[in-house]
């Protein structure tokens, strides 16, 4: 068993002092790597002040990070503790704001494991043992329009989706399809909820993945990398939805606490810079191009897909995937699966070119052997 007890940059270290090249980032959490100096400084500074004050009082740190996340757009922010909580808030807001009961999400999606978020997740195998789940959810095929059109009626509060399905197999949305979904929602009076929990915070080379699609969601959910490992989540909703979330409608004890907000502000300030995001795109393009060569070199590799530093290598079977992941671990590189047979690669956005090249060499060896 590996017990990770330390980390630095793109490396993590187990209880025996063994170093592993981290191509997981805690499942897209440590986007700025481990022991990021500015993050550590922010955490230390706030730890010497107040950690928690409750949402009964004004919190200038919440206001500051909200401004950074909304980027001058027509959104307000609600802070919580995790991605599943952000999605629970989004589901509640959509139903209350529209007065409609139904939510449409997509097969192979993943939105969390609490009851509402699990009910929005289009993976029946994850729902087994927990029935009855929350009613009012329908699931349709991803990147297809016909089934969505059939279900989209005056009872649909929202359509909920990931721009790249992460747990489902690193499946990117087709641009024309996502733009069509946005138009259908608007015409039907349904809200569009974009789950950016895994794809946000620069992971795809854009601060938000949806920015590459020229759409404007009604609700955006965030978590994972927002505070680089300190638990925090956020829901951004258009200002006109605020009336539906008046006092007493929704709340959280720890959400928006001073410690998490100080760290999140520091994380966002580092990531949401043109030079930083351009660097992520360049490194992602390099990694994808190198991995794509495997499709012509091994029958085990079916496809390489994804954006930025969120990439998936689809292999020929679940058995091959397990063998590859174990081999990578033996060669001191950590990676994770997605779907049934996809090797998911999520290195820190701060990974160096030489570390990327080292990772490519290890992955090539593990797949080609």
FENVEN-V727430 format. One record per pair of residues at least 4 apart in sequence whose ideal C-beta (glycine too) atoms are under 7 Angstrom apart, sorted by sequence separation. I is the first residue (numbers start at 0). J is the second residue. D is the distance in Angstrom with one decimal. If there is no record, write none. Layout:
I_J_D ; I_J_D
This chain:
6_10_6.6 ; 12_16_6.0 ; 13_17_4.9 ; 24_28_5.8 ; 25_29_4.9 ; 29_33_5.8 ; 31_35_4.2 ; 35_39_6.5 ; 36_40_6.3 ; 37_41_6.4 ; 38_42_6.3 ; 39_43_6.2 ; 40_44_6.2 ; 41_45_6.4 ; 42_46_6.1 ; 43_47_6.9 ; 52_56_5.3 ; 58_62_7.0 ; 59_63_6.2 ; 60_64_6.5 ; 61_65_6.0 ; 62_66_6.6 ; 63_67_6.8 ; 64_68_6.2 ; 65_69_6.1 ; 80_84_5.5 ; 82_86_6.4 ; 83_87_6.4 ; 84_88_6.5 ; 85_89_6.5 ; 86_90_6.4 ; 87_91_6.5 ; 88_92_6.1 ; 89_93_6.2 ; 90_94_6.5 ; 91_95_6.1 ; 92_96_5.7 ; 93_97_6.2 ; 104_108_5.1 ; 112_116_6.5 ; 113_117_6.4 ; 114_118_6.2 ; 115_119_6.6 ; 116_120_6.6 ; 123_127_6.9 ; 126_130_6.8 ; 144_148_5.8 ; 145_149_6.6 ; 146_150_6.6 ; 147_151_5.8 ; 151_155_5.5 ; 161_165_6.3 ; 164_168_6.4 ; 165_169_6.5 ; 172_176_6.1 ; 173_177_6.8 ; 174_178_6.3 ; 175_179_6.3 ; 176_180_6.4 ; 177_181_6.6 ; 178_182_6.6 ; 179_183_6.3 ; 180_184_6.4 ; 181_185_6.5 ; 182_186_6.3 ; 183_187_6.1 ; 195_199_3.4 ; 198_202_5.4 ; 206_210_6.7 ; 221_225_5.4 ; 236_240_4.5 ; 244_248_4.7 ; 256_260_6.8 ; 257_261_6.2 ; 258_262_6.8 ; 259_263_5.9 ; 260_264_6.3 ; 261_265_6.8 ; 262_266_6.3 ; 263_267_6.2 ; 264_268_6.2 ; 265_269_6.6 ; 266_270_6.2 ; 267_271_5.5 ; 272_276_6.8 ; 273_277_6.0 ; 274_278_6.4 ; 275_279_6.8 ; 276_280_6.6 ; 277_281_6.4 ; 278_282_6.3 ; 279_283_6.0 ; 280_284_6.2 ; 281_285_6.6 ; 282_286_6.3 ; 283_287_6.1 ; 284_288_6.2 ; 285_289_6.3 ; 286_290_6.2 ; 287_291_6.0 ; 292_296_6.2 ; 293_297_5.5 ; 305_309_4.9 ; 315_319_5.4 ; 317_321_6.5 ; 318_322_6.5 ; 319_323_6.2 ; 320_324_6.3 ; 321_325_6.3 ; 322_326_6.2 ; 323_327_6.2 ; 324_328_6.5 ; 325_329_6.6 ; 326_330_6.3 ; 337_341_4.3 ; 346_350_4.5 ; 350_354_4.9 ; 351_355_7.0 ; 352_356_6.4 ; 353_357_6.4 ; 354_358_6.4 ; 355_359_6.4 ; 356_360_6.5 ; 357_361_6.6 ; 358_362_6.2 ; 359_363_6.1 ; 360_364_6.5 ; 361_365_6.3 ; 362_366_6.3 ; 363_367_5.7 ; 364_368_6.0 ; 6_11_4.3 ; 12_17_6.6 ; 24_29_4.4 ; 34_39_6.1 ; 69_74_4.2 ; 79_84_3.9 ; 94_99_6.6 ; 111_116_2.9 ; 112_117_5.3 ; 120_125_5.8 ; 172_177_4.3 ; 184_189_4.5 ; 197_202_6.8 ; 198_203_5.5 ; 201_206_5.7 ; 203_208_4.4 ; 205_210_4.3 ; 209_214_5.7 ; 226_231_4.4 ; 243_248_6.9 ; 244_249_5.6 ; 255_260_6.1 ; 270_275_5.9 ; 305_310_3.8 ; 314_319_4.5 ; 327_332_4.5 ; 328_333_6.5 ; 336_341_6.4 ; 350_355_5.7 ; 6_12_6.6 ; 12_18_5.5 ; 24_30_6.3 ; 52_58_6.3 ; 79_85_5.6 ; 94_100_6.5 ; 104_110_6.8 ; 110_116_4.6 ; 111_117_6.5 ; 126_132_5.5 ; 140_146_5.8 ; 163_169_6.3 ; 164_170_4.3 ; 184_190_6.7 ; 205_211_5.3 ; 225_231_5.1 ; 269_275_6.7 ; 294_300_4.9 ; 305_311_5.2 ; 314_320_5.0 ; 336_342_6.7 ; 337_343_3.9 ; 5_12_4.2 ; 31_38_6.0 ; 69_76_6.5 ; 139_146_4.0 ; 163_170_6.7 ; 184_191_4.5 ; 209_216_6.1 ; 293_300_4.3 ; 303_310_6.6 ; 304_311_5.5 ; 327_334_5.4 ; 336_343_6.2 ; 3_11_4.8 ; 4_12_6.4 ; 10_18_5.0 ; 11_19_5.3 ; 68_76_5.9 ; 117_125_6.6 ; 139_147_5.0 ; 163_171_4.8 ; 199_207_5.4 ; 225_233_6.4 ; 294_302_6.8 ; 334_342_5.9 ; 335_343_5.1 ; 3_12_6.9 ; 4_13_6.6 ; 10_19_6.6 ; 79_88_6.3 ; 93_102_6.7 ; 110_119_4.4 ; 117_126_6.1 ; 163_172_6.9 ; 199_208_6.7 ; 222_231_6.7 ; 294_303_6.5 ; 303_312_5.4 ; 314_323_6.6 ; 334_343_6.7 ; 3_13_5.8 ; 4_14_5.5 ; 10_20_6.2 ; 11_21_4.9 ; 110_120_5.0 ; 162_172_5.3 ; 181_191_5.6 ; 198_208_3.8 ; 222_232_3.8 ; 324_334_6.0 ; 334_344_5.8 ; 2_13_5.8 ; 9_20_6.2 ; 10_21_6.2 ; 65_76_3.8 ; 77_88_5.7 ; 109_120_5.4 ; 139_150_6.4 ; 221_232_6.5 ; 302_313_4.5 ; 1_13_4.9 ; 2_14_4.3 ; 9_21_5.6 ; 90_102_6.2 ; 108_120_5.8 ; 117_129_6.6 ; 195_207_5.4 ; 207_219_6.9 ; 221_233_4.4 ; 291_303_4.7 ; 300_312_6.2 ; 301_313_4.3 ; 324_336_6.4 ; 346_358_6.7 ; 108_121_4.4 ; 109_122_6.6 ; 137_150_5.4 ; 195_208_6.2 ; 290_303_4.7 ; 301_314_6.6 ; 107_121_6.0 ; 118_132_4.3 ; 195_209_6.9 ; 220_234_5.4 ; 300_314_6.4 ; 301_315_6.0 ; 104_119_4.8 ; 106_121_4.3 ; 107_122_6.5 ; 117_132_6.4 ; 118_133_3.8 ; 299_314_5.4 ; 105_121_5.3 ; 193_209_5.1 ; 218_234_6.5 ; 219_235_4.3 ; 287_303_6.1 ; 299_315_5.1 ; 320_336_5.6 ; 61_78_6.1 ; 102_119_6.1 ; 104_121_5.4 ; 119_136_5.8 ; 121_138_3.9 ; 218_235_6.9 ; 298_315_6.7 ; 114_132_6.6 ; 115_133_5.4 ; 118_136_4.9 ; 218_236_4.9 ; 287_305_7.0 ; 324_342_7.0 ; 114_133_5.4 ; 217_236_6.9 ; 323_342_6.0 ; 217_237_5.3 ; 290_310_6.7 ; 299_319_5.2 ; 320_340_4.9 ; 319_340_7.0 ; 11_33_6.4 ; 158_180_6.2 ; 199_221_5.1 ; 202_224_6.8 ; 286_308_6.9 ; 290_312_5.9 ; 317_339_5.0 ; 320_342_6.1 ; 9_32_5.7 ; 141_164_6.3 ; 193_216_4.0 ; 283_306_6.6 ; 287_310_5.8 ; 317_340_5.0 ; 8_32_4.8 ; 86_110_4.7 ; 192_216_6.7 ; 195_219_5.6 ; 196_220_5.8 ; 200_224_3.8 ; 283_307_3.9 ; 286_310_6.2 ; 316_340_5.7 ; 8_33_6.2 ; 86_111_5.1 ; 90_115_4.9 ; 191_216_4.9 ; 192_217_6.9 ; 195_220_6.4 ; 196_221_6.2 ; 200_225_6.0 ; 283_308_4.9 ; 7_33_5.4 ; 87_113_5.8 ; 158_184_5.3 ; 191_217_5.2 ; 192_218_4.5 ; 193_219_5.2 ; 194_220_5.1 ; 195_221_5.5 ; 196_222_4.7 ; 197_223_6.0 ; 282_308_6.3 ; 311_337_5.7 ; 314_340_5.0 ; 332_358_6.0 ; 6_33_2.9 ; 7_34_5.0 ; 190_217_4.0 ; 196_223_5.4 ; 280_307_6.1 ; 313_340_6.3 ; 6_34_6.2 ; 83_111_2.8 ; 87_115_4.7 ; 190_218_6.0 ; 192_220_7.0 ; 231_259_4.1 ; 279_307_5.2 ; 313_341_5.0 ; 314_342_6.3 ; 82_111_5.9 ; 83_112_5.9 ; 87_116_5.8 ; 90_119_6.5 ; 141_170_6.3 ; 229_258_6.8 ; 230_259_6.7 ; 279_308_5.9 ; 312_341_6.7 ; 332_361_4.7 ; 83_113_4.8 ; 86_116_4.4 ; 142_172_6.5 ; 229_259_5.1 ; 311_341_4.4 ; 312_342_4.2 ; 142_173_5.1 ; 158_189_5.9 ; 162_193_6.4 ; 311_342_6.7 ; 330_361_4.9 ; 104_136_6.4 ; 106_138_5.2 ; 144_176_6.5 ; 151_183_5.9 ; 155_187_6.5 ; 157_189_5.7 ; 165_197_4.1 ; 231_263_5.5 ; 311_343_5.3 ; 83_116_4.4 ; 86_119_6.5 ; 102_135_6.1 ; 105_138_6.2 ; 106_139_6.9 ; 147_180_6.8 ; 156_189_6.4 ; 157_190_4.1 ; 158_191_5.7 ; 159_192_4.2 ; 160_193_6.7 ; 161_194_4.8 ; 181_214_4.3 ; 226_259_5.3 ; 229_262_4.7 ; 101_135_5.1 ; 102_136_5.3 ; 103_137_5.1 ; 104_138_5.8 ; 105_139_6.1 ; 106_140_5.6 ; 107_141_6.2 ; 142_176_5.1 ; 155_189_4.6 ; 156_190_6.5 ; 157_191_6.9 ; 158_192_7.0 ; 160_194_6.7 ; 178_212_6.3 ; 310_344_4.7 ; 327_361_6.4 ; 330_364_6.8 ; 100_135_4.8 ; 106_141_6.2 ; 144_179_5.9 ; 148_183_6.8 ; 157_192_5.0 ; 159_194_6.6 ; 163_198_5.2 ; 177_212_5.0 ; 178_213_6.9 ; 227_262_6.7 ; 327_362_6.9 ; 330_365_6.4 ; 101_137_6.5 ; 103_139_6.2 ; 105_141_4.4 ; 147_183_6.8 ; 151_187_5.1 ; 162_198_5.2 ; 178_214_6.1 ; 226_262_4.4 ; 309_345_6.0 ; 161_198_6.6 ; 177_214_6.3 ; 226_263_4.4 ; 308_345_6.7 ; 151_189_6.6 ; 174_212_5.6 ; 225_263_5.1 ; 308_346_5.6 ; 327_365_5.0 ; 227_266_5.0 ; 326_365_4.1 ; 119_159_5.6 ; 163_203_6.8 ; 226_266_5.8 ; 308_348_5.8 ; 225_266_6.5 ; 323_365_5.1 ; 323_366_5.8 ; 103_147_6.6 ; 163_208_6.2 ; 162_208_3.9 ; 103_150_5.8 ; 162_209_5.3 ; 103_151_6.9 ; 110_159_6.7 ; 162_212_7.0 ; 103_155_5.9 ; 108_160_6.7 ; 101_154_4.8 ; 108_161_6.1 ; 100_154_6.0 ; 101_155_4.8 ; 102_156_5.9 ; 99_154_5.4 ; 101_156_6.1 ; 102_157_5.4 ; 103_158_4.8 ; 104_159_4.5 ; 105_160_5.6 ; 99_155_6.1 ; 100_156_6.7 ; 104_160_6.6 ; 108_164_6.0 ; 109_165_6.4 ; 99_156_3.9 ; 102_159_5.8 ; 107_164_5.5 ; 109_166_3.6 ; 109_167_6.1 ; 97_156_4.4 ; 108_167_6.0 ; 107_167_3.2 ; 107_168_6.4 ; 94_156_4.9 ; 93_156_4.4 ; 107_170_6.8 ; 93_157_3.8 ; 206_270_6.7 ; 206_271_4.8 ; 300_366_6.4 ; 299_366_5.9 ; 282_350_6.7 ; 201_270_4.2 ; 279_348_5.1 ; 286_355_5.8 ; 290_359_7.0 ; 297_366_5.6 ; 200_270_5.7 ; 206_276_6.5 ; 285_355_6.4 ; 289_359_4.6 ; 293_363_6.8 ; 297_367_5.6 ; 205_276_6.5 ; 296_367_6.4 ; 204_276_5.8 ; 290_362_6.9 ; 282_355_6.0 ; 286_359_6.8 ; 293_366_5.9 ; 201_275_6.8 ; 201_276_5.7 ; 204_279_4.6 ; 204_280_3.5 ; 201_279_5.6 ; 204_283_5.7 ; 110_194_5.8 ; 97_190_6.5 ; 93_190_4.9 ; 208_306_7.0 ; 93_192_6.3 ; 204_306_6.3 ; 89_192_5.0 ; 203_306_4.1 ; 204_307_3.7 ; 203_307_3.9 ; 202_307_5.8 ; 202_308_6.3 ; 203_309_5.7 ; 202_309_5.0 ; 86_194_6.4 ; 85_196_6.8 ; 198_309_6.5 ; 82_196_3.7 ; 93_218_6.6 ; 92_218_6.4 ; 89_218_4.8 ; 89_220_5.3 ; 171_304_6.3 ; 86_220_5.3 ; 171_305_6.5 ; 85_220_3.9 ; 169_304_5.9 ; 171_306_6.2 ; 85_221_6.2 ; 169_305_4.8 ; 85_222_5.6 ; 82_220_6.7 ; 82_222_3.4 ; 169_309_6.7 ; 81_222_5.5 ; 82_223_6.2 ; 169_310_6.6 ; 163_305_6.5 ; 169_311_2.7 ; 163_306_6.5 ; 168_311_6.3 ; 92_236_5.7 ; 96_240_4.7 ; 89_234_5.3 ; 88_234_4.4 ; 163_309_6.1 ; 85_232_4.0 ; 96_243_3.9 ; 201_348_5.6 ; 84_232_5.1 ; 85_233_6.0 ; 92_240_6.0 ; 95_243_4.4 ; 81_230_6.2 ; 85_234_4.7 ; 80_230_5.1 ; 82_232_5.5 ; 80_231_6.5 ; 81_232_4.8 ; 92_243_6.1 ; 80_232_5.7 ; 92_244_5.8 ; 78_231_6.8 ; 79_232_4.3 ; 95_248_6.7 ; 78_233_5.3 ; 77_233_6.8 ; 76_233_5.6 ; 77_234_4.6 ; 91_249_5.9 ; 76_235_5.4 ; 74_235_4.4 ; 75_236_6.0 ; 88_249_5.8 ; 74_236_6.4 ; 74_237_5.9 ; 75_238_5.5 ; 73_237_5.6 ; 74_238_6.8 ; 68_233_6.3 ; 73_238_5.3 ; 69_235_6.2 ; 75_241_5.4 ; 68_235_6.2 ; 84_251_6.9 ; 169_337_5.2 ; 168_337_5.1 ; 27_197_4.8 ; 30_200_5.4 ; 167_337_7.0 ; 168_338_3.0 ; 30_201_6.2 ; 80_251_6.6 ; 166_337_5.9 ; 167_338_5.7 ; 30_202_6.5 ; 79_251_5.0 ; 165_337_6.3 ; 169_341_5.7 ; 80_253_5.5 ; 168_341_4.6 ; 80_254_5.5 ; 169_343_5.7 ; 27_202_5.9 ; 79_254_3.9 ; 78_254_4.6 ; 78_255_3.5 ; 38_227_5.2 ; 35_227_6.4 ; 30_224_3.9 ; 61_255_4.8 ; 28_223_4.9 ; 27_223_5.1 ; 28_224_5.5 ; 31_227_5.1 ; 54_250_6.8 ; 64_260_5.4 ; 27_224_6.0 ; 30_227_6.4 ; 58_255_6.1 ; 60_257_5.7 ; 67_264_6.5 ; 29_227_5.7 ; 28_227_7.0 ; 29_228_5.6 ; 58_257_6.7 ; 61_260_5.5 ; 64_263_5.1 ; 68_267_6.6 ; 28_228_5.6 ; 60_260_3.7 ; 64_264_4.6 ; 67_267_4.7 ; 54_255_6.1 ; 60_261_5.7 ; 63_264_5.5 ; 67_268_6.8 ; 51_253_6.8 ; 58_260_6.8 ; 25_228_6.4 ; 64_267_6.5 ; 60_264_6.5 ; 67_271_6.9 ; 51_256_4.5 ; 52_257_6.1 ; 50_256_6.3 ; 51_257_6.4 ; 50_257_5.8 ; 49_257_5.2 ; 50_258_4.7 ; 45_257_5.9 ; 46_258_6.7 ; 45_258_5.2 ; 45_261_3.9 ; 44_261_7.0 ; 41_261_5.1 ; 42_262_5.5 ; 41_262_5.2 ; 38_262_6.0 ; 41_265_4.0 ; 38_265_5.7 ; 37_265_5.4 ; 38_266_6.4 ; 107_338_7.0 ; 37_269_6.2 ; 31_266_6.3 ; 31_269_6.1 ; 30_270_6.6 ; 27_309_7.0 ; 26_335_6.4 ; 22_332_5.8 ; 23_333_5.0 ; 20_331_6.3 ; 22_333_6.0 ; 23_334_6.2 ; 19_331_5.0 ; 20_332_4.6 ; 21_333_5.6 ; 22_334_4.7 ; 23_335_5.1 ; 18_331_6.5 ; 19_332_6.5 ; 17_331_6.9 ; 19_333_5.0 ; 32_347_4.0 ; 31_347_6.7 ; 30_347_6.2 ; 31_348_6.8 ; 32_349_4.4 ; 27_345_4.7 ; 29_347_5.8 ; 30_348_4.7 ; 31_349_5.6 ; 26_345_6.8 ; 24_345_4.9 ; 11_333_7.0 ; 22_344_5.0 ; 23_345_5.7 ; 24_346_6.4 ; 22_345_6.6 ; 24_347_5.2 ; 22_346_4.7 ; 21_346_6.7 ; 21_347_6.6 ; 20_354_6.5 ; 22_358_5.8 ; 9_346_6.5 ; 20_357_6.4 ; 9_347_5.2 ; 20_358_5.7 ; 8_349_6.9 ; 9_350_4.7 ; 9_354_4.9
